[in-house]
């Protein structure tokens, strides 16, 4: 890999790391470019990583992150590992892991059809003070009449974000699955909504039909960005044939990352 494109946020620490990285790349004979890269290096946290993927997934090259954020589950390298990253690139001591995107197709009450993609998660959430009512279909078969606040549909790599704090489960990032997590299901003598997360095989499809969609506003967001201001009536979700490649150091371990970032929350233990 001889051509590297940099994507970063504008925080002071990220700009400092960018300057140091450029110097080290040039010294190592690696070109910093603005187009046709072999690799995209992202400087920032999880949000910066997601913005880079959203903007540049069409390049069809691997992404790698240097974490200058707080949690930093997606970036693979710490700010003190710039030399390690360059060594990994030059010596080809890396693995490239492929992560399928989730695809969502929404129909609004006005008949507009919107298609978007998510690397981490799709959020479906009711904005009204009343409960959302929705019929869930799995693989076109009626599954559940849901009442509650909404859903998070997360990829394995995105399951450690919003979903895990909403009661979802962690899934190894290389498993061919995705997860449906209900938000505040309303279970009483009348309603029997889905109460816990369900993990689905990657080829599974989910359809969600919003009841009374003309009068109850539901938002759909992909990786934190709302896809429409119109009321949504029908939602179709499936794994996409599109995928994102992430470059990992060969020493990378999902379990080690999970322990450090989710269990210990970056606490350094002596």
N, C-alpha and C positions, 0 to 999 in steps of 0.2 A: 504494500500500500504506500504509494508515493504522493498522493494528492489528498489533502485533508481540508475539509471545510469546517469552520468554527461557528457555533451558535451559542449565544450566551445571554444572560440577563445583564442589567446595568448596575447591579450592586457593586459596592466598592471592592469587596473581596473577589468577586467574579472577574472584574476588570484587571485586578492585580494578577490573578491566575492566568488570564488570557495573555497578558504581556509576557509573563514568564514562559508560558507554553509556546508562544510564537518563537521566542528566542531559541528555545531548546529544539523545536522542530527544525528550524532553519539550520542550526548547528549540526543536526543529525541527517541533513540532506533530504528532508521531507518538505514538500511544497505546501504552503498554505494558499488555498484557492477560493474563488467565489462561485465556481461552477464546475461541473463534471468531476466531482470528488470520488475517491475510492472509499472514503470514510467520513462520517459526520461526527465531530467531537463536540459534545454539549457541556457547557460550563454553567452550573447552577444546581437547582434541586429538582424534585420530582415534577413540579409545575413547568419548569424550563424544558425538561426532557419531553414532557407531553406536548408542549408547544412546538418543539422541533420536529417531533414525529408527525404532528398534524400538518405542519407547513411543508415538510420535505419527504413525506413517505413515497412520493412519486419518483424520487431519485433511485429507489431500489438498491440502496447501499446500506451497510451496517451503521448503526449508531452506537456510540459509547459515551458515557457521562463521567464528568469529574464533579464530585459533590461539593458545592459551597452552600448548600441549603441546610435545613434542620434535620428532618428524618432521612431523606435521601435513599429511598429503597431502590429506585430505578438506576441512578448512576452507579457505575461499577468501581470507580476509583476515588480515593480520598484526595484532598488537595495536596497532601504531602507525597503523592505517588505519581507525580508528573514524569519523573525519570523512568519509573516502572512501566508506565503506559507506553512511552516511546520505545523502551526496550522490547515490550511485548509486540508492538507493531513491527519493529525492524526484524525481530527474530521469528516472527510468525508463531509465537507461543500463545495462541489464543484459540478459543472456540467461538463460532458464530451460531447463536441459537435463534430459531425462527418462532415467532409468536403470532398466531392468527388474530386478525382483528374481528370484532363483532360488528355485524351489519344490522342497522335498524332502518326499516321503511315505515314511515308514518303517513297516515291520511288525516287531513284536517276536516273540520266540519264544513269547510268551504270547498272541499274536493281536491285540494292541493296534495300532491304526493311528494314527500321529502325523503331522500336517502342519505344517510350519514354513516360514519364508521367510528368505532371506539377501540382504543388500545387497552384502557383500564376498565371502564365501566360505562353502563348506560343507566341513568337515573330517570325514573318515572315517578312524578310526585304531584299530589293534589294540592292546589293552592287555596281551595275554598275552606271555610271553617267547618264544613260538613265532611263526612267520610267519602272517600272515593269508593265507587262501586264498579267492579270490572269483572268480566268473564275471562278466565285464563284457559287457553287451549294449548296442549302440548302435542306436537306432531299431528295437529289438526283434530285431536280428540278433546272433548270437553273435560277439563281437569278440576277447576275450582271457581266458585263465585266468591270473589274477594271483596272484603270491606276493610278499609284501613287508610293509611297515608300514601302508600305507593310501593315501589319496588326498586331494588338495585340489581342489575344483571351484570355480573363481573367476570372478567377473564381470570385465569389462575394467577397471572402476574399482578392483576389489579385487585385481587381478593383481599390483600393486606392493606387496602386503602379504606374508603368509606364503608365497604361491606363488612369488614371484620369488626368495626366499631358498632355496627348495627346488628350484630349477632350472627353474622356469617362465619364461615369456617375458612381457615387457611388451606390453600391447595397448592401442591408443588407446581412450580411454574411451567414444568414440561409435560404435565398431564393433559391429555386431549379431552378436556371437559370445560364447562363453564357453569356459573352458579346463579340461581334466582333466590334473592333474599327479600322477604316482605318487610315493609316498614310499618311499625305500630299496627299490626292486624287487630281488628275489633272482633273479639270472640265473645259472644254472649248466647243467650237462649235462642236467638233467632239466627245469628250469623255463624258460619263455620268456615272462616277464611284459612288459607295457608298460614301456618303459625311459625314455621321454621324454614331455614334455607334448604334448598334442594339442589344437588349437584347433578348435572345432566351431561350425557355424552355429547361430544363436539358436533355431531351431525344432527342433533335435536333442534327442532324449531319451536318457537314460542309465539303465540298470537294473543294479544290482549285487546279486548273490545271494551271501551269505556262506556258505562251506562250513563244516560243523561248527559252526554258529552256536549250538547249545545248550551247547557247552563252551568256546567261544572268545569272549571279550568284545570287542565292537567298539563304540566310541562314535561318535555323530554329533553335530556341533556346528555351529550357525549363528552366524556372526560372533562366535565365541568362547564361546558358551553351549551346553552339552550339552543335548540335547533329551529324553533319557530315561536312566534308570538301568537299564532292562531290556536284556537282550541283544538285538541287532538281527539280523534274518535277511534282510530284503529292503529295498532302498533304490531309490526311483524319483526321478529328478531331471529337471527341465525348467525352461525359462524361464517366468516367471509373466506373466499379463496385468496384474498389479499393478506399479506403477512408482513411483519416488521422484524428485521434482523438486528439483534443486539450482540455486540462484541464483548466477550468475557475473557478475562485472564484464565488460563488453564487451571489455576489454583482456586477458582471460584467454587463456592459451595452454597447452595440454596439454604441449607440448614444453618450454616454459620451466619449467613446474612440475616435470616429470620430471627435467630437468637439475639444478634447484636441490635437489630433495628426495632423489632417488635417486642421481644421479651425484656431485654436489658435497656432498650431505648438509648443506645449509645453510651451507657454507663461503662466507664473503664474500671475494671476490678483488678486489684493488685494480687 
